[in-house]
Amino acid sequence: MSAGADSGQVVGAAEVLAGRRRVELLRRLRTGSPFGGTIGLVGVVLALAIVAVCFLGPLIYSTNQVDVDPLKAFLPPSGEHPLGTDSQGFDVLGRLMEGGRASLQIGVFAALVATVIGTLYGATAGLAGGIVDAVMMRFVDVMMSVPFLFVVLIVSTKFNSSAWSLSLILGLFSWLIPARLVRAEVLSLKTRDYVLAARSMGASGPSLVFRHLIPNSLGVVVVNITFQVADAILAVATLGFLGFGLSYPHTDWGGQLSAGVNYLLSGYWWLIYPVGLCLVAVVLAFNLIGEALRDTLDRRRTL
Amino acid sequence: MSAAADLGTVSATRVLDVRDLTVAIEAHGRRLQPVSGVSLHISAGETLGLVGESGSGKSMTGAAIMGMLPPGGTITGGSVTLGGRDLRSLSETDYRQVRGNDIAMVFQDSLTSLNPTRTIGYQIAEPVRIHRGASRKEAWERAAEVLSLVGIPRPAERLGDYPHQLSGGMRQRVMIAMALACEPKVIIADEPTTALDVTMQAQVLTLLDGLKERLGMAMILITHDMGVIAGRADRVNVMYAGRIAEAADTEDLFAAMRHPYTHDLLASIPLLDQDRSARLYSISGLPPDLSERSAGCPYASRCRRVSDACTALAPELIEHMPGHAFACWHPMPPQSSPVLVARRQANDSRHEETVEDATPPRLAVSGLVKEYDVRRGWFGASARLSAVAGVSFEIAPGQTYGLVGESGCGKSTLGRTIIGLERPTAGEIRLDGLDLEPLKGGEGRRRRRPIQMMFQDPYASLDPRLRVAAIIREPLRLAGDADRSAQDARVRDLLDAVGLPTSVLERLPHELSGGQRQRVGLARALAVHPSVLVADEPVSALDVSVRSQVLNLMKDLQADLGLTSLVISHDLAVVKYLADRIGVMYLGKLVEEGAGEDIYQAAAHPYTAGLIAAIPEPVPDVERAKPAAAVTGELPSAIDPPSGCRFRTRCPLADDICAVREPELIDLGAGHKVACHFPLRVG
């Protein structure tokens, strides 16, 4: 036991603490297992690079993505158009940024919606136990067996596809996995002594959920968010590819891919490869981050 | 260490000789040295006790001898010689020939040390097939033979059982049988009975002792329990911070100890015949961090007799008298163990129950029953497990009531029911005359707030993601009757009360030591000014030297705050130190109740008497004079408890009436109550 520090420093230390925690998390990410550390770093760098290009890129490289110009259709890559132009005469690099923005927005928002719903649902079911838990989880089982893409297709034709509506629809159909994960975690957490201690002090259900159960299952949740983002981006791409994605003048990577496929035999490779590679890279990046997070969090648990 | 540390006369029968053993472990970029220059030896038919607190290097020494150091661990110096053969020079293949064949190990936790997917017969036969090249059938026969040796009835029928079908005591016997299967020369028992109840512990220790004699093995008994050592070891090595502090014959050590650590360690153990008014001695501070090597004596920072010489240079282990070595610059004058002294003083201090007045009880439990439905198998019929079967007791304001019993007796369930974590099946719990049971929801939570709990495991009972300040503030926040700054002030007061510096406020639980965490748990329990404190095994997860610190603290706070407490523990000595009245539980029933001295000195129930006899005391003469095993057999299942008196299946006095009629709790006078048809004491 070291000698007592000045008591005054504790009061205003909230911000310092928050900062310290963030630094701790970053340090853990870097100093993870010898392999996981570098893998996680690669994922973070890749994801940051893609986000930077999509969101900051247009500031440096601005292109007209609204007005169709048939005269400029199918130009191969050149100094003026580094990745050429597509069938409508849009600059492909600019279109890539435009589509990437939409894909990332939808992916992240859908993952957040899914995680919030899933975490609350799972924690409630796990804490309640008994019949409530059984009914809630059977509902999840039923939802799991509904072909999700099919429903999304139907719903998205009913409503006008915008980035917000698409991500909401995706989110509403992908909270099942986080719900199961959080429930399993809560089932084991709720028998821990510190949860019993809080109960014995008179903590109510919501207080237990928000103060002890959710914070302690956050590890699982955070790891799952990254995989959810990757999954949602892929789902958006699938929808776009099938023609149920965003409508003109907006675009997403799936729509671009499907437009490019029409000219597969014409040798217009710049319509396929750049967007395909971007899609692979962003999904890979989020999966790597998730994997590394899982490693570090698991390791901390065994310590 | 020098050769002078070599103890006793050199004999030809010396089986195992360890000299200057030093072990280093590299993990997470840190280098620890858990064992530093340890020398020990052992002869056939001898038991060497290796005693120390956690982190003293005792288990690591055993692992080094077995050649089974954890990943990153290496022997960096010294020698290990088994029957003239240098084990350090052996290749891994050759070492495998030694392991299980010449040296065998009995592990602490029989549940994780046995493979759950193999029958016990297969597991006992395995070493025989590996080392003796025996056929499947021969090995199986040998397995039956050793199983009968460890006292398992009808061994041939048991060979096909899986570990989960056996009780804890049985599994520990199986572990011993596995170790014995190849008739090893040396057997290393690492905390062989720590996971067992005292009555079972007595049985297993007696078994180990007898086997060692019959088979002429040498045994190294590694334990933290001075009582176990006193009764079973021929010689004792006391370890501290990876070194041997004192080594002597058992009688010699207890009668004329020299090292201050040995003395302090014994002085901080609460004893059954402890004078309750005298405070336990407590060693200040914490054991040293093994990653920092200092030149001085490792005990210097906690020692009462410390001088400049101690911090400058570590004393060597020197044999000052034949057979008695110690490593200390300022040894204590040869004195008998503080335990023996306390024993002498405590005699005839038996005091009569004084408080039997008319003040209404603070907490009154009457006819409390808690049963659980358990299903056997997937579709099996459900059965009723009777955890608590009609327990009644009262605690007067400001008094401490102690509940003792072995695991499975329902004492923890009772505690959890009282604080409202479980709903009783029947019965009442009254706080200041108000029945708490019918109250539900917010009202129930508010009414139960005066009852707070201190939990057993200081590692599990604090939320790992909350800082200490938030942990202690939680009950205040839940009570919601003070603003934030008042709460902060209260948290600071509480820290002060439990003797923690304010610097721990922003730490996370994993940054604290076990003793500090338990203090945080106590501070949290006291936060809302409870009138009743329920402490479930408050110190059983702590090391001896830290345990006495926490016990003293609890006792002081109880007196200062006028708390009414319920202390639940398997350790009668702990309960007796803290409690005014004691209740003994057996299989869901309260079998005896009375003042601490009455229970200890004049136990009326055969179970209480057996329990007291089974508790190992750190006094060699007393331990050796004890009968083999006071309470025999196993705890019956609570799903189908015995009819009549629940203890009758293990009771030496049981008669026909015990199976038919359940004994009532009758008063023998002065508040000493017993539930037995044939009490050992009448009136």
Interface residues (C-beta under 8 A of the other chain):
Chain A: M1 S2 A3 G4 A5 S7 V10 V11 A13 L17 R192 D193 Y194 L196 A197 A198 R199 S200 M201 G202 A203 S204 S207 R211 H212 P215 N216 L218 L303
Chain B: G285 L286 R416 I419 G420 L421 G442 R445 R446 R448 R449 Q452 M453 F455 Q456 D457 A460 S461 L462 D463 P464 R465 R467 A469 E474 P475 L478 A479 D488 R492 L500 P501 T502 S503 V504 L505 E506 H510 Q516 G521 R524 V528
